[in-house]
C-alpha cells in the first residue's frame, strides 16, 4: 500500500475545478481549508509529461494530502487524450460480451489496468470510474454504460474494478442509485425518475449492491426519485443514510456529483447545495467550474471546514505497479473490442 502522505492541514470536503494554465494563480484556492482535492478537465489536459509537471505544481502549492481526480471512463468521457491510450466506451465491452463474455471480461480488466497505470504515472490519484448505470434510455449515459442487463453490468464492472485495483487505483462507482433509466441530462435539467423503490432495487441498484465492497468510493446521481425522497439522491438522507450506509453498511467515501449542475439547482445556491450534500451524508463534494470554485470558497472563508481525511485517504490508492504487460495485453485485445 502507498504510505499515507503527511497529514499537514486536514483536507476539507471539496474537490474543485481549476482554470486552464499555470495553477499558481489558484494557489490560494488549493491552500483553502475546505479543499481536499482537484478535479482535472480537458482545459487542464496535456501529454503525460505536461500532466506530471502540472500535478507536481498543484501539489507544491498545497503541502499535505490532496486528491487529484479526473473523469476517465473511456469513449466520449475521457479528459486526457494526447499521449494517453484512447479507451473505448464501456458499451463496447457489453457488445463484445454477446459473442465472447470471457474476452469482454479480459478487455474490461485491461481497460482498468491501463487507466490506473497511465494516470498514476501522470501524478493523478483517481479516475471517477466505472459507470455502473444501466443502458436503459438515458441520453447522458448512453454508451457510457456497459449494458442494460444489471447482471452483465455487475460482471464487467467487477472486471474493470479488478484492473484498477491491480494497477494501484481505487474505484469510484457512479451514479448511485442509477441514472441509466432517467432520460434527461442532469447537467442541463432537473431530472426525475418516477419509479418506486422496489423497481429501482430490482434493476439499477443491483450492480452497486453487488460491488459495494469493492468500491472505495461511490458517486451520487443528481436525479430525484420522488417515490423515495423529494431531494436529488446526492442530497438525500434516505438514499445515503438509510439505504447506502444503513441497509447496506457501506463504509467507503460518498461523493456528490458537481454542485454546479442544473440537477442540483433545487437545493438553492452553491453554499446551500454543499450544506445539503454534507448533511445528507456525502463525504466529498465536487464543484467543477472555476468560477463556481472561486465563489464557493469565498463564501466559506469564515466557516470551519469538516475534516475529510478519512474519505481522501480511502481514495488515494496504492503505489503504481509496472503496467507494460497490461498495456501489451490491451493492445492485443483492443481489436476484438473495437467496433466496425
Secondary structure as a PSIPRED ss2 file (coil, helix, strand):
# PSIPRED VFORMAT (PSIPRED V4.0)

   1 X C   1.000  0.000  0.000
   2 X C   1.000  0.000  0.000
   3 X C   1.000  0.000  0.000
   4 X C   1.000  0.000  0.000
   5 X C   1.000  0.000  0.000
   6 X C   1.000  0.000  0.000
   7 X C   1.000  0.000  0.000
   8 X C   1.000  0.000  0.000
   9 X C   1.000  0.000  0.000
  10 X C   1.000  0.000  0.000
  11 X C   1.000  0.000  0.000
  12 X C   1.000  0.000  0.000
  13 X C   1.000  0.000  0.000
  14 X E   0.000  0.000  1.000
  15 X E   0.000  0.000  1.000
  16 X E   0.000  0.000  1.000
  17 X E   0.000  0.000  1.000
  18 X C   1.000  0.000  0.000
  19 X C   1.000  0.000  0.000
  20 X C   1.000  0.000  0.000
  21 X C   1.000  0.000  0.000
  22 X C   1.000  0.000  0.000
  23 X H   0.000  1.000  0.000
  24 X H   0.000  1.000  0.000
  25 X H   0.000  1.000  0.000
  26 X H   0.000  1.000  0.000
  27 X H   0.000  1.000  0.000
  28 X H   0.000  1.000  0.000
  29 X H   0.000  1.000  0.000
  30 X H   0.000  1.000  0.000
  31 X C   1.000  0.000  0.000
  32 X C   1.000  0.000  0.000
  33 X C   1.000  0.000  0.000
  34 X C   1.000  0.000  0.000
  35 X E   0.000  0.000  1.000
  36 X E   0.000  0.000  1.000
  37 X E   0.000  0.000  1.000
  38 X E   0.000  0.000  1.000
  39 X E   0.000  0.000  1.000
  40 X E   0.000  0.000  1.000
  41 X C   1.000  0.000  0.000
  42 X H   0.000  1.000  0.000
  43 X H   0.000  1.000  0.000
  44 X H   0.000  1.000  0.000
  45 X C   1.000  0.000  0.000
  46 X C   1.000  0.000  0.000
  47 X C   1.000  0.000  0.000
  48 X H   0.000  1.000  0.000
  49 X H   0.000  1.000  0.000
  50 X H   0.000  1.000  0.000
  51 X H   0.000  1.000  0.000
  52 X H   0.000  1.000  0.000
  53 X H   0.000  1.000  0.000
  54 X H   0.000  1.000  0.000
  55 X H   0.000  1.000  0.000
  56 X H   0.000  1.000  0.000
  57 X H   0.000  1.000  0.000
  58 X H   0.000  1.000  0.000
  59 X H   0.000  1.000  0.000
  60 X H   0.000  1.000  0.000
  61 X H   0.000  1.000  0.000
  62 X C   1.000  0.000  0.000
  63 X C   1.000  0.000  0.000
  64 X C   1.000  0.000  0.000
  65 X C   1.000  0.000  0.000
  66 X C   1.000  0.000  0.000
  67 X E   0.000  0.000  1.000
  68 X E   0.000  0.000  1.000
  69 X E   0.000  0.000  1.000
  70 X E   0.000  0.000  1.000
  71 X C   1.000  0.000  0.000
  72 X E   0.000  0.000  1.000
  73 X E   0.000  0.000  1.000
  74 X E   0.000  0.000  1.000
  75 X C   1.000  0.000  0.000
  76 X C   1.000  0.000  0.000
  77 X E   0.000  0.000  1.000
  78 X E   0.000  0.000  1.000
  79 X C   1.000  0.000  0.000
  80 X C   1.000  0.000  0.000
  81 X C   1.000  0.000  0.000
  82 X C   1.000  0.000  0.000
  83 X C   1.000  0.000  0.000
  84 X C   1.000  0.000  0.000
  85 X C   1.000  0.000  0.000
  86 X C   1.000  0.000  0.000
  87 X C   1.000  0.000  0.000
  88 X C   1.000  0.000  0.000
  89 X C   1.000  0.000  0.000
  90 X C   1.000  0.000  0.000
  91 X H   0.000  1.000  0.000
  92 X H   0.000  1.000  0.000
  93 X H   0.000  1.000  0.000
  94 X H   0.000  1.000  0.000
  95 X H   0.000  1.000  0.000
  96 X H   0.000  1.000  0.000
  97 X H   0.000  1.000  0.000
  98 X C   1.000  0.000  0.000
  99 X C   1.000  0.000  0.000
 100 X C   1.000  0.000  0.000
 101 X H   0.000  1.000  0.000
 102 X H   0.000  1.000  0.000
 103 X H   0.000  1.000  0.000
 104 X H   0.000  1.000  0.000
 105 X H   0.000  1.000  0.000
 106 X H   0.000  1.000  0.000
 107 X H   0.000  1.000  0.000
 108 X H   0.000  1.000  0.000
 109 X H   0.000  1.000  0.000
 110 X H   0.000  1.000  0.000
 111 X H   0.000  1.000  0.000
 112 X H   0.000  1.000  0.000
 113 X H   0.000  1.000  0.000
 114 X H   0.000  1.000  0.000
 115 X H   0.000  1.000  0.000
 116 X H   0.000  1.000  0.000
 117 X H   0.000  1.000  0.000
 118 X H   0.000  1.000  0.000
 119 X H   0.000  1.000  0.000
 120 X H   0.000  1.000  0.000
 121 X H   0.000  1.000  0.000
 122 X C   1.000  0.000  0.000
 123 X C   1.000  0.000  0.000
 124 X C   1.000  0.000  0.000
 125 X C   1.000  0.000  0.000
 126 X E   0.000  0.000  1.000
 127 X E   0.000  0.000  1.000
 128 X C   1.000  0.000  0.000
 129 X C   1.000  0.000  0.000
 130 X C   1.000  0.000  0.000
 131 X E   0.000  0.000  1.000
 132 X C   1.000  0.000  0.000
 133 X C   1.000  0.000  0.000
 134 X C   1.000  0.000  0.000
 135 X C   1.000  0.000  0.000
 136 X C   1.000  0.000  0.000
 137 X C   1.000  0.000  0.000
 138 X C   1.000  0.000  0.000
 139 X C   1.000  0.000  0.000
 140 X C   1.000  0.000  0.000
 141 X C   1.000  0.000  0.000
 142 X H   0.000  1.000  0.000
 143 X H   0.000  1.000  0.000
 144 X H   0.000  1.000  0.000
 145 X C   1.000  0.000  0.000
 146 X C   1.000  0.000  0.000
 147 X C   1.000  0.000  0.000
 148 X C   1.000  0.000  0.000
 149 X C   1.000  0.000  0.000
 150 X H   0.000  1.000  0.000
 151 X H   0.000  1.000  0.000
 152 X H   0.000  1.000  0.000
 153 X H   0.000  1.000  0.000
 154 X H   0.000  1.000  0.000
 155 X H   0.000  1.000  0.000
 156 X H   0.000  1.000  0.000
 157 X H   0.000  1.000  0.000
 158 X H   0.000  1.000  0.000
 159 X H   0.000  1.000  0.000
 160 X H   0.000  1.000  0.000
 161 X H   0.000  1.000  0.000
 162 X H   0.000  1.000  0.000
 163 X H   0.000  1.000  0.000
 164 X H   0.000  1.000  0.000
 165 X H   0.000  1.000  0.000
 166 X H   0.000  1.000  0.000
 167 X H   0.000  1.000  0.000
 168 X C   1.000  0.000  0.000
 169 X C   1.000  0.000  0.000
 170 X C   1.000  0.000  0.000
 171 X C   1.000  0.000  0.000
 172 X E   0.000  0.000  1.000
 173 X E   0.000  0.000  1.000
 174 X E   0.000  0.000  1.000
 175 X E   0.000  0.000  1.000
 176 X E   0.000  0.000  1.000
 177 X C   1.000  0.000  0.000
 178 X C   1.000  0.000  0.000
 179 X C   1.000  0.000  0.000
 180 X C   1.000  0.000  0.000
 181 X C   1.000  0.000  0.000
 182 X C   1.000  0.000  0.000
 183 X C   1.000  0.000  0.000
 184 X C   1.000  0.000  0.000
 185 X C   1.000  0.000  0.000
 186 X C   1.000  0.000  0.000
 187 X C   1.000  0.000  0.000
 188 X C   1.000  0.000  0.000
 189 X C   1.000  0.000  0.000
 190 X C   1.000  0.000  0.000
 191 X E   0.000  0.000  1.000
 192 X E   0.000  0.000  1.000
 193 X C   1.000  0.000  0.000
 194 X C   1.000  0.000  0.000
 195 X C   1.000  0.000  0.000
 196 X C   1.000  0.000  0.000
 197 X H   0.000  1.000  0.000
 198 X H   0.000  1.000  0.000
 199 X H   0.000  1.000  0.000
 200 X H   0.000  1.000  0.000
 201 X H   0.000  1.000  0.000
 202 X C   1.000  0.000  0.000
 203 X C   1.000  0.000  0.000
 204 X C   1.000  0.000  0.000
 205 X H   0.000  1.000  0.000
 206 X H   0.000  1.000  0.000
 207 X H   0.000  1.000  0.000
 208 X H   0.000  1.000  0.000
 209 X H   0.000  1.000  0.000
 210 X H   0.000  1.000  0.000
 211 X H   0.000  1.000  0.000
 212 X H   0.000  1.000  0.000
 213 X H   0.000  1.000  0.000
 214 X H   0.000  1.000  0.000
 215 X C   1.000  0.000  0.000
 216 X C   1.000  0.000  0.000
 217 X E   0.000  0.000  1.000
 218 X E   0.000  0.000  1.000
 219 X E   0.000  0.000  1.000
 220 X E   0.000  0.000  1.000
 221 X C   1.000  0.000  0.000
 222 X C   1.000  0.000  0.000
 223 X E   0.000  0.000  1.000
 224 X E   0.000  0.000  1.000
 225 X E   0.000  0.000  1.000
 226 X C   1.000  0.000  0.000
 227 X C   1.000  0.000  0.000
 228 X C   1.000  0.000  0.000
 229 X E   0.000  0.000  1.000
 230 X E   0.000  0.000  1.000
 231 X E   0.000  0.000  1.000
 232 X E   0.000  0.000  1.000
 233 X H   0.000  1.000  0.000
 234 X H   0.000  1.000  0.000
 235 X H   0.000  1.000  0.000
 236 X C   1.000  0.000  0.000
 237 X H   0.000  1.000  0.000
 238 X H   0.000  1.000  0.000
 239 X H   0.000  1.000  0.000
 240 X H   0.000  1.000  0.000
 241 X H   0.000  1.000  0.000
 242 X H   0.000  1.000  0.000
 243 X H   0.000  1.000  0.000
 244 X H   0.000  1.000  0.000
 245 X H   0.000  1.000  0.000
 246 X H   0.000  1.000  0.000
 247 X H   0.000  1.000  0.000
 248 X C   1.000  0.000  0.000
 249 X C   1.000  0.000  0.000
 250 X C   1.000  0.000  0.000
 251 X C   1.000  0.000  0.000
 252 X C   1.000  0.000  0.000
 253 X E   0.000  0.000  1.000
 254 X E   0.000  0.000  1.000
 255 X E   0.000  0.000  1.000
 256 X E   0.000  0.000  1.000
 257 X E   0.000  0.000  1.000
 258 X E   0.000  0.000  1.000
 259 X C   1.000  0.000  0.000
 260 X C   1.000  0.000  0.000
 261 X C   1.000  0.000  0.000
 262 X H   0.000  1.000  0.000
 263 X H   0.000  1.000  0.000
 264 X H   0.000  1.000  0.000
 265 X H   0.000  1.000  0.000
 266 X H   0.000  1.000  0.000
 267 X H   0.000  1.000  0.000
 268 X C   1.000  0.000  0.000
 269 X C   1.000  0.000  0.000
 270 X H   0.000  1.000  0.000
 271 X H   0.000  1.000  0.000
 272 X H   0.000  1.000  0.000
 273 X H   0.000  1.000  0.000
 274 X H   0.000  1.000  0.000
 275 X H   0.000  1.000  0.000
 276 X H   0.000  1.000  0.000
 277 X H   0.000  1.000  0.000
 278 X H   0.000  1.000  0.000
 279 X H   0.000  1.000  0.000
 280 X H   0.000  1.000  0.000
 281 X C   1.000  0.000  0.000
 282 X C   1.000  0.000  0.000
 283 X C   1.000  0.000  0.000
 284 X E   0.000  0.000  1.000
 285 X E   0.000  0.000  1.000
 286 X E   0.000  0.000  1.000
 287 X E   0.000  0.000  1.000
 288 X C   1.000  0.000  0.000
 289 X C   1.000  0.000  0.000
 290 X H   0.000  1.000  0.000
 291 X H   0.000  1.000  0.000
 292 X H   0.000  1.000  0.000
 293 X H   0.000  1.000  0.000
 294 X H   0.000  1.000  0.000
 295 X H   0.000  1.000  0.000
 296 X H   0.000  1.000  0.000
 297 X H   0.000  1.000  0.000
 298 X H   0.000  1.000  0.000
 299 X H   0.000  1.000  0.000
 300 X C   1.000  0.000  0.000
 301 X C   1.000  0.000  0.000
 302 X C   1.000  0.000  0.000
 303 X C   1.000  0.000  0.000
 304 X C   1.000  0.000  0.000
 305 X C   1.000  0.000  0.000
 306 X C   1.000  0.000  0.000
 307 X C   1.000  0.000  0.000
 308 X C   1.000  0.000  0.000
 309 X H   0.000  1.000  0.000
 310 X H   0.000  1.000  0.000
 311 X H   0.000  1.000  0.000
 312 X H   0.000  1.000  0.000
 313 X H   0.000  1.000  0.000
 314 X H   0.000  1.000  0.000
 315 X H   0.000  1.000  0.000
 316 X C   1.000  0.000  0.000
 317 X C   1.000  0.000  0.000
 318 X C   1.000  0.000  0.000
 319 X C   1.000  0.000  0.000
 320 X C   1.000  0.000  0.000
 321 X C   1.000  0.000  0.000
 322 X C   1.000  0.000  0.000
 323 X C   1.000  0.000  0.000
 324 X H   0.000  1.000  0.000
 325 X H   0.000  1.000  0.000
 326 X H   0.000  1.000  0.000
 327 X H   0.000  1.000  0.000
 328 X H   0.000  1.000  0.000
 329 X H   0.000  1.000  0.000
 330 X H   0.000  1.000  0.000
 331 X H   0.000  1.000  0.000
 332 X H   0.000  1.000  0.000
 333 X H   0.000  1.000  0.000
 334 X H   0.000  1.000  0.000
 335 X H   0.000  1.000  0.000
 336 X H   0.000  1.000  0.000
 337 X H   0.000  1.000  0.000
 338 X C   1.000  0.000  0.000
 339 X C   1.000  0.000  0.000
 340 X C   1.000  0.000  0.000
